[in-house]
């Protein structure tokens, strides 16, 4: 990753690379990313995204319940709509990701010789 600092922890770099591979209109949960990498867990991925995720499509790495990241809802929803990411409305009329349709399993990244 050319724009990443030489001092970026190796795990963080792998998480950010995974986030960059998620196609527009699709998402992976924090746990999905950890599982895909074969290391860490949802909290570790969340921590990396909180500290370093601003330079990658952060809105594509999400909570398992489909709720937009607290504090970033308007920006995330704008991105989801621009990318035609599947959304649904809750009973209260709140937008959520339609995880059944939006979730990406990462197979395309593995086919490209990933990790």
N, C-alpha and C positions, 0 to 999 in steps of 0.2 A: 504494500500500500504506500504509494509515493508520498501522500500528504501526512502520514502518521509519523509521529516523533519517534526517534530511535529509542527514547526512554519509555515508550508505551509498553506496559507489561504484555508478555506474550499471550496470555489468556485473553486480555482485553482486545488485542489485535485480532485474535481468532473470532471473538464474538462480533466485532465490528465487520469483519469480512463476511460473516454469516448474514448479518443484517443487510449488507449491500447486495447479497445474492437473492434476496426475496423479491420476486417480481412485483411490479406495480399492480395494485388491485388485490394483492394477497397478503397474508400476515402469518406470523409464527408467534406462539406464546413464548414467554421467557423459558418455560420448561422444555418446549420443543427445541429451542436453540441449544440448551444444555444437552439434551438427549442427542441431538444431531452431531454436536461436537464430541460427545462421549466423555464429557468432563464437566464438573461443576454442577450447579443446580439453578433453579429459577432465581433465587436471591442473588447469587453471584452474577448471573446475566443481568438482572435488574440493576445491580450496583454498577457494573460496567456501563450500561446504557445511561445511567444517571450521571456518571462522571465524564464519559467520553462520547456519548451517542449523538451529540449535536451535529457532527460532521457526516453522519450517515442517515438513511431514511428511518429514523427512530420510530415513526408512527407505524411501521410495519412489524415491530416487536411489541407484543401486547400482553395484557392480562388475560388469563384463561376465561374470564367471565364476559369478555367482549366489551367491557366498558372502556371508553377512551381514558388515557392517562390523566389522572386528577391534576388540575391546574393547566392542562394543555388541551382541554376538550375542543375549544373552537378551532385551534390550529390543526389538530388531528382530524377533526371532522371535515375541515376544508380539504385536506389532503386526500382523505378517503373518497370524498365526492369527486374530486378532480381525477382520481385514478379509477373511478367506478368500482371501488371496493364494496362488496355486498354488505348492506346495512339492514337492520330491522328496527322496528319501534317496540319498546316495552309497553306494557299495559298502561303505564303513566305517560306514554308518548315520548319517552326519552330514546334517542338514537343509540344503538349498540351495533357492534360488528355482528354480522351473521356468521358465527364461527364455523358452522357446518359447511358453508359455501366459500368463505374467505380463507380458511386455513390452508397453508401450503406445507406439504410434507418434506420439501427439500430435495426430492429425488433428482430434479434437473441438475442441481449443484453437484451431486455425487457422480452423475454421468459425465461431467466435465473434468473428472479427475480430481475433484475436491478432496482436500485433507487426506 
